[in-house]
């Protein structure tokens, strides 16, 4: 549901890095190896990655808060109405919409580190407002402010990770944000209020260096070299990587990208449409209502286990599946994962919807495990495909210099959809009850399968040029020409 938009370098830049590395190795009389830390991630990189992703963890806690808090807020002393409760839940997403939009631009001007560091402050303020508010309006403000930090984290953390990590480990980190986010959801189901997470993030992150790429873009070459040496270790030669970084920044400076340019070619327009529609099907699958109203849903279905314990089990399934998907994404094609994920989610939603109707008609005994089992499968399959892949594909279907602009637009649209679905979920429940609402989400997932099958290109193991050509329709001509060539060879 959240992004790790790792922008990969163009072929020319990668070749430049390889050439520089080769030259350095030859001069030192050493065998040529990969740039950066030859022994994998060092301890400083690992510490930095876990520290910066505390922001993702804090975001997950914010999302899970409403599940634990709303049952209490509906009772005394607040006695929130269903409409007020839906606002308390959904305003987090509306705040995220306003936070995600400008976060990328702000980080380009003030630096990745400063932007992320100061996001901890509104998050702490939001928890204080939520904990001390005497009325519902204080809750509204607290949730909106926290949402702004959440949205900015979702856009600001990935570029920092991209800048400090070595290129050969970036695919491994592609799902790192989602893993920490799911851990935060589980933590939030256990502990209702937790201002300590953003506080810990601030205290730990303040001692870490700024992104080397940002420092170099500001002309601070000595600081950039010191930061890169911190992340790579003092035993590694970083001169070749510094040259490659300088070359990359020089190339990117020649290309001024605006949001308007995203609509300049047929391929980028199609890529943007695919990204937006993937977000539509992702959010309309009902994942956020499940995460926001978990305990309420379990109370409605009167499961055997008490709702708080059931929510923790659901959170554990979410975490384990997100971690498993990190390995799955390396070996399974994107389209297959998306279609299997949508199909499994639709089956579980259908089972849950039918179960609700049977329960309402007294055809099923109360206090069963079926709702918990189906919801656990639902979030597990979501975390294995529909959740991370739309974000992952953003860096695979857009040219490198357009990825961040495309991500900003898509992230804003994502949070807008999340707000709408979370806010109007309660209205749907009031109008058609849980059963038909769940079946509506099921239909969306089924349509999502068809959309992926007919319109979403496979991106795993393919170059950007091949994907862009497919959007342009050139692949059909190439296939036809290939057939003609084969036929001519056969005739000869």
Phi, psi and omega in degrees: 000335178248168192251148160232087185274086181274109181278118180272153182285158177289167183299321181296322181291319178299318178298322179297319178298315183297318180296317180296319180295320180296316180298317181296316181296321181294321180296324182272357181070028182246154174295144182283129179232180180295151178296156174082209184287112184289345181259018180093199183288130176275174185295326181292320177296316181299314179298317180296317181297317179291324180293310183294329180278001166299335174296319176294321177300315179297324178296319178297322177298318179298318180295318183285342185304315185296327179299319180279326189273325186300319177302328178283322183288333179290333178271186180293151003272349184285313182052056180294145173282163176305323179294316179295321179297321179294326176292319179300319180288313191279338181296338174300317181290323178295320175297322179297325176301315180285335179278325184289325184302301184275354187300317181297316180293320179297318181293331178290330181270319187255353179103148181297314186294311182301316181300311181293320183299314184282350175291338178295330184293308177297333178291318176296317178300319181297320178293322178296317179297317181295319184286330187251001185294131179275349182212179185291333182291327174295323176296318178303311182296315180299317180292320180295316180296317177297324178296323178300317177294320180300312180297320179293322176300317184296334179262331187272330183291313183304316178298325178295316178298318179299321183289329186263339185273151176284149189299325185286348178255358181299319177301326178294329183270002186299334182248011186298319180299316183294324178298313180292323177298315180294324175297322177295322177299313178300315179299320180293330176291334181271314182244121188289305182252133182207083174281351182290333182294306176296331177294315178297321177300314182297313184296319182282321187285336184296337182268357182269154183287163172288162177300130179301323181296318180293317180300318180291325179295338178266006179081010181266074188291321180293318177295322179296318179294321178295319179294318180294322178294325177299315184283332183265340182097149186287344183274359183253142176280120184251002183299317181295322179290325176296318178296318179295321179295318179297320179295320179296317179294324178295319179293318181291331179293335180285340183249108178267111184260131173241166179298331181297326182292342176296339181255017186276333181232160181298320184294318181288326176296315178296320178298320179293320178296316178299316180299314181296316183290327174298321176293325177299310181291326177299310184284324181284357174287345177094016184294318182291318173304323178295316181288323182283326186243032186306306185292325176297319180296316179296324177295322179297320183273356176050057182286167184295322183272153177291144186307317179300317179293321178296321179296323179294320177298317178299316179297322178296319177297321179297315180295310184297322180289322178296318177295318179297323182295335177301319177282325182295322182295340180282337189240339185253142180293149184299313184298318180296314179299318180297313183292319177295319179297312178299318182296313181294321178297318180296321179297315181292323176294321178296316179299318181292320178295316178295319179301320180298316180295320178294320179296319179296333179266008179063031177268350180234147177287149176284165175071038178260175180263356186302312179300318179296316181297313182292322179291325176296318176295322180300308182290330180293314179289328174299312182294339183272350183204292186298329180290300187276330190296317178304324178287319181296323183289343179300324181275356183255341184249354178247148172302150186306317185287350180255353189300315185291323176293317179296322179295318180299315179296314183293321179296318177299317179295321178301313182289330175297315178296318180300319177298312183299312183294317181293320182291315187268000175301315180296324177296320177296318179299317180295325184277312188236005179070175186294320186301307181290329177296315179295322178292328175295317175299323179299316180297321178301317179296322179295316176298325178299324177299313180297320180298314180297317183297319187266334192235341184267122180284153172284133183245339183292128177076013180241153179278162177299322181298318179297318181292317178296321177297323178295320176296326180280345182089007183289333183300330180293318180294320180295321180296318180296317180295324179295319179297318180298318180296319180295318181295320181293323178295319180296320181294324180294000000 
